[in-house]
């Protein structure tokens, strides 16, 4: 009887010892994900610079470093599952950890280039930063009429002639994306690089944003 009790006790102790290890791996914070990111993802921010940014943020100091291209990189926001950065004067980035329902997550990174109009690229990685060659239900920009049609619409009081004229002003086709800070959603919309302020106001009459929500496996429009 004593041997059985001893065996059960040892088993319980082993479970208690190892459970925190697994929990800590499953519940990695945004900081841990950020500092373990391979240098190849953002080559001008090596491990030491990423740690420095995270340290400044936690100290509530100005989270800014001189990157390896001799420009400034600033950490704008960071929570347990989201962060936002100004990588340089022309590039912003945001990262969100997407839950999968089995104590793991997928890393979603959005880079937005401003030259000066905004154009975004969306990338996905496994929890150990291996690239995932999927778009998980999100739209891709193939610079075609299909993309333009997806992000425009004819208003009820609009003539077909007016819609066609405004539609024809959308060239080239560029998409920008924004991850939500508070929920697992992403919003896409067209960018208008070569239009004047007045022309953008005109074209905005037919523009349509599209929002997608992560369901643990893929994104679905909401």
C-alpha positions in Angstrom: 0.0 0.0 0.0 2.8 2.4 0.9 4.5 1.6 -2.4 1.4 2.5 -4.3 1.0 5.8 -2.4 4.7 6.6 -3.0 4.3 5.8 -6.7 1.2 8.0 -7.0 3.0 10.8 -5.1 6.0 10.6 -7.5 3.7 10.7 -10.5 1.9 13.8 -9.2 5.2 15.6 -8.5 6.4 14.8 -12.0 3.2 16.2 -13.5 3.5 19.4 -11.5 7.1 19.8 -12.5 6.6 19.4 -16.2 3.3 21.2 -16.6 4.7 24.7 -16.1 7.3 23.9 -18.9 4.6 23.0 -21.4 2.4 25.9 -20.3 5.2 28.4 -20.7 5.9 27.2 -24.2 2.2 27.4 -25.2 1.7 30.8 -23.7 4.7 32.7 -25.0 4.4 36.4 -24.8 4.8 38.8 -27.7 8.1 39.8 -26.4 9.4 36.2 -26.4 8.1 35.7 -30.0 9.7 39.0 -31.1 13.2 38.4 -29.6 13.3 34.8 -31.0 12.4 36.0 -34.5 15.2 35.0 -37.1 17.3 37.9 -38.3 16.4 37.0 -41.8 12.8 38.2 -41.3 13.9 41.8 -40.8 17.7 41.8 -41.6 18.4 45.2 -40.3 17.1 44.3 -36.8 19.3 41.7 -35.2 18.6 39.9 -31.9 20.4 42.5 -29.7 18.4 45.3 -31.3 15.1 43.5 -30.8 15.9 42.8 -27.2 16.8 46.5 -26.7 13.5 47.6 -28.2 11.6 45.3 -25.9 13.6 46.4 -22.9 12.9 50.1 -23.6 9.2 49.4 -24.0 9.0 47.5 -20.6 10.9 50.4 -18.9 8.3 52.8 -20.4 11.1 54.6 -22.1 11.3 55.8 -25.7 11.5 52.5 -27.5 13.7 53.5 -30.4 17.0 52.1 -31.7 19.4 52.8 -34.5 19.0 49.9 -36.9 21.7 48.3 -39.0 20.9 50.6 -42.0 21.6 53.6 -39.7 18.0 54.5 -39.6 15.6 54.7 -36.7 13.2 51.8 -35.7 10.6 52.5 -33.1 8.3 50.1 -31.2 4.9 51.8 -31.1 2.7 49.2 -29.2 3.2 45.9 -27.6 0.8 43.6 -25.7 0.8 39.9 -25.0 -0.3 39.0 -28.5 0.1 42.2 -30.7 2.9 44.6 -31.5 3.3 47.5 -33.9 6.5 49.0 -35.2 7.7 51.9 -37.4 10.6 50.0 -39.1 11.9 53.1 -40.9 10.6 56.3 -42.5 8.7 54.4 -45.3 7.8 51.0 -43.7 5.5 50.1 -40.8 4.9 46.6 -39.4 2.4 44.9 -37.2 2.5 41.4 -35.7 -0.4 39.4 -34.2 -0.4 35.9 -32.6 -3.4 34.0 -34.0 -4.8 31.3 -31.7 -5.4 27.9 -33.2 -7.4 26.2 -30.4 -4.8 23.7 -29.5 -2.6 25.9 -27.3 -0.4 26.9 -30.2 -0.6 29.9 -32.5 0.2 31.2 -36.0 2.2 34.4 -36.4 0.7 37.0 -38.8 2.9 39.8 -39.9 1.8 42.8 -42.0 4.4 45.1 -43.6 3.1 48.3 -45.1 5.3 50.2 -47.5 4.7 53.9 -48.0 6.1 55.4 -51.2 4.1 57.5 -50.5 0.9 55.5 -51.1 0.5 52.5 -48.8 0.8 48.9 -50.0 0.9 45.9 -47.7 2.2 42.4 -47.7 0.8 39.8 -45.3 3.0 36.9 -44.2 2.3 33.9 -41.9 4.8 31.9 -39.8 4.5 28.9 -37.5 5.2 29.5 -33.8 8.9 28.8 -34.4 9.0 31.3 -37.3 8.9 28.8 -40.2 7.3 30.5 -43.2 3.8 29.2 -44.1 3.0 29.3 -47.8 -0.7 30.0 -47.3 -2.9 33.1 -47.4 -5.5 31.5 -45.0 -8.5 32.8 -46.9 -7.3 36.4 -47.3 -7.4 38.2 -50.6 -4.3 38.5 -52.7 -3.5 41.3 -55.0 -3.0 40.1 -58.6 -3.3 43.7 -60.0 -6.4 42.6 -62.0 -10.0 43.7 -62.4 -10.9 40.9 -60.0 -9.2 42.8 -57.2 -10.8 46.1 -58.1 -14.2 44.5 -58.3 -13.7 43.0 -54.9 -13.0 46.4 -53.3 -15.5 48.6 -55.1 -19.3 48.7 -55.4 -22.0 50.6 -57.2 -24.1 52.7 -54.8 -27.8 52.7 -55.0 -28.1 56.3 -56.4 -25.1 56.0 -58.7 -25.3 55.6 -62.4 -23.3 52.9 -64.2 -21.5 55.6 -66.2 -20.2 57.3 -63.1 -19.2 54.0 -61.5 -17.2 53.1 -64.7 -15.5 56.4 -64.8 -14.4 56.2 -61.1 -13.5 52.5 -61.5 -11.2 53.4 -64.4 -9.3 55.9 -62.2 -8.0 53.1 -59.9 -4.6 52.4 -61.4 -2.3 50.8 -60.4 -4.1 48.3 -58.2 -2.6 48.4 -54.7 -3.9 46.9 -51.4 -3.2 48.0 -47.9 -4.0 46.0 -44.8 -4.4 46.7 -41.1 -4.3 44.2 -38.2 -6.5 44.9 -35.3 -4.8 45.6 -32.0 -7.7 44.2 -29.9 -9.2 41.3 -31.9 -8.1 38.7 -34.5 -9.3 40.6 -37.5 -7.7 42.3 -40.5 -9.1 45.0 -42.8 -8.2 45.4 -46.5 -8.8 48.3 -48.8 -7.5 49.8 -52.0 -4.7 52.3 -52.0 -4.8 55.3 -54.5 -1.2 56.3 -55.3 -1.5 58.7 -58.2 -4.7 60.6 -57.5 -5.1 64.1 -56.3 -7.0 64.9 -53.1 -10.1 65.8 -55.0 -9.8 62.6 -57.2 -9.5 60.5 -54.1 -12.6 62.0 -52.6 -14.5 61.2 -55.9 -13.2 57.6 -56.1 -14.0 57.0 -52.4 -17.7 56.9 -53.4 -17.2 53.4 -54.8 -14.5 52.0 -52.5 -15.3 49.2 -50.1 -13.4 47.9 -47.2 -13.4 44.2 -46.4 -12.9 42.8 -42.9 -11.8 39.3 -42.2 -12.0 37.4 -38.8 -9.8 34.5 -37.8 -11.7 31.4 -36.7 -8.8 29.4 -35.4 -8.1 27.8 -38.8 -8.6 30.4 -41.5 -9.9 34.0 -42.1 -13.5 34.5 -43.0 -15.1 37.7 -44.1 -17.3 39.3 -41.4 
